[in-house]
Amino acid sequence: MESDADPKDGRSRLLRLSVSGKQLVRRLSPLWRILNATSLELDKEAGHLMEALDRLDRALERLSLYDRVKLKLASRKPR
């Protein structure tokens, strides 16, 4: 990585890959493609786990686990 001050905003830095960083990206790209393809196959084999996790994430965004438990506790009848 290389970094320079942003000429438009001195508080910011502009980042870019160095020559060696770009070479590393080129060397790793085939591995990343294989990892991605393999993870997609595994997700399909596991019954689309990523979709299920996305649904779970959206459900928790609507109402957190903490809030769900709190509602259940509040609606319990005293013993």
C-alpha positions as CSV (number, residue, x, y, z in Angstrom):
1,M,0.0,0.0,0.0
2,E,1.1,3.5,-0.7
3,S,-0.4,6.6,0.9
4,D,-0.4,10.3,0.1
5,A,-2.1,13.3,1.6
6,D,-5.3,14.2,-0.2
7,P,-4.7,17.6,-1.9
8,K,-8.3,18.5,-1.5
9,D,-8.6,17.6,2.2
10,G,-5.4,17.5,4.3
11,R,-7.2,15.4,7.0
12,S,-7.6,12.5,4.5
13,R,-5.2,10.1,2.9
14,L,-5.3,8.7,-0.6
15,L,-4.5,5.0,-0.6
16,R,-3.4,2.9,-3.6
17,L,-1.7,-0.4,-4.2
18,S,2.0,-0.4,-4.6
19,V,3.7,-2.1,-7.6
20,S,4.3,-5.2,-5.4
21,G,0.7,-5.0,-4.1
22,K,-0.6,-5.1,-7.7
23,Q,1.7,-8.1,-8.5
24,L,0.4,-9.9,-5.4
25,V,-3.2,-9.3,-6.5
26,R,-2.4,-10.8,-9.9
27,R,-0.8,-13.8,-8.3
28,L,-3.7,-14.4,-5.9
29,S,-6.5,-13.8,-8.3
30,P,-6.6,-17.4,-9.6
31,L,-6.8,-18.6,-6.0
32,W,-9.6,-16.2,-5.2
33,R,-11.6,-17.4,-8.2
34,I,-11.2,-21.0,-7.0
35,L,-12.1,-20.1,-3.4
36,N,-15.2,-18.2,-4.6
37,A,-16.3,-21.1,-6.9
38,T,-15.7,-23.6,-4.2
39,S,-17.6,-21.6,-1.6
40,L,-20.6,-21.3,-3.9
41,E,-20.6,-25.0,-4.5
42,L,-20.4,-25.6,-0.8
43,D,-23.3,-23.2,-0.1
44,K,-25.4,-25.0,-2.7
45,E,-24.6,-28.3,-1.1
46,A,-25.5,-27.0,2.3
47,G,-28.9,-25.9,1.2
48,H,-28.1,-22.2,0.5
49,L,-26.9,-21.4,3.9
50,M,-25.9,-17.8,2.9
51,E,-29.5,-17.0,1.9
52,A,-30.7,-18.3,5.3
53,L,-28.1,-16.2,7.1
54,D,-29.2,-13.2,5.1
55,R,-32.8,-13.8,6.1
56,L,-31.7,-14.2,9.7
57,D,-29.8,-10.9,9.5
58,R,-32.9,-9.1,8.1
59,A,-35.1,-10.6,10.8
60,L,-32.7,-9.4,13.5
61,E,-32.6,-5.9,11.9
62,R,-36.3,-5.8,12.2
63,L,-36.2,-6.8,15.9
64,S,-33.1,-7.9,17.8
65,L,-32.8,-11.1,19.7
66,Y,-32.7,-9.1,22.9
67,D,-35.9,-7.3,22.1
68,R,-37.6,-10.5,21.1
69,V,-36.7,-12.1,24.4
70,K,-37.8,-9.0,26.3
71,L,-41.2,-9.1,24.6
72,K,-41.6,-12.8,25.5
73,L,-40.7,-12.2,29.1
74,A,-43.1,-9.2,29.3
75,S,-46.0,-11.3,27.9
76,R,-45.5,-14.2,30.3
77,K,-48.2,-14.8,32.9
78,P,-46.9,-14.6,36.5
79,R,-46.8,-18.0,38.3
